[in-house]
Amino acid sequence: MPKTISVLLRRELLKHDVELLDIYRFKDKEFVRVKDRVAGRVVLYAPKIRLSSVTSREDLARIVDEIASVLRK
């Protein structure tokens, strides 16, 4: 059974000690709300590409790395 993008994103983020809280989808933009499990910091991240257009693990890994780098700043 194929997994949805939110399940895949949640699984990849947990590898970086980041918890996926919400995904907000609007007509022209998406936002991902995440929480750093170590520091307890919550960030609203706007991915550069739409999550529905992610087709490979590399795209997903790139988004997760961007989110992790934003949290660590």
C-alpha positions, -999 to 999 in steps of 0.1 A, spaced: 0 0 0 15 34 -10 21 59 17 9 95 16 34 124 15 25 133 51 34 98 63 66 97 44 75 133 55 68 124 91 90 93 90 119 112 74 116 141 98 118 118 129 152 107 117 163 143 124 145 146 157 119 168 142 81 162 146 56 170 119 27 189 134 6 202 105 6 207 68 -14 237 56 -25 236 19 -37 267 2 -44 274 -34 -10 289 -42 12 279 -13 18 252 13 32 255 48 46 228 70 46 233 108 73 213 126 87 210 161 123 204 171 120 176 196 153 186 213 149 223 217 111 224 217 110 251 190 81 253 165 87 266 130 64 273 101 82 263 69 71 271 33 86 246 9 99 258 -24 80 231 -43 46 217 -36 45 186 -16 21 170 -40 47 172 -67 74 153 -48 80 121 -68 113 107 -54 130 100 -21 157 125 -31 131 153 -34 117 144 0 152 142 15 160 176 2 129 191 18 137 174 51 173 187 50 160 222 44 136 220 73 162 206 96 187 234 87 160 261 93 154 246 128 190 244 137 197 281 130 
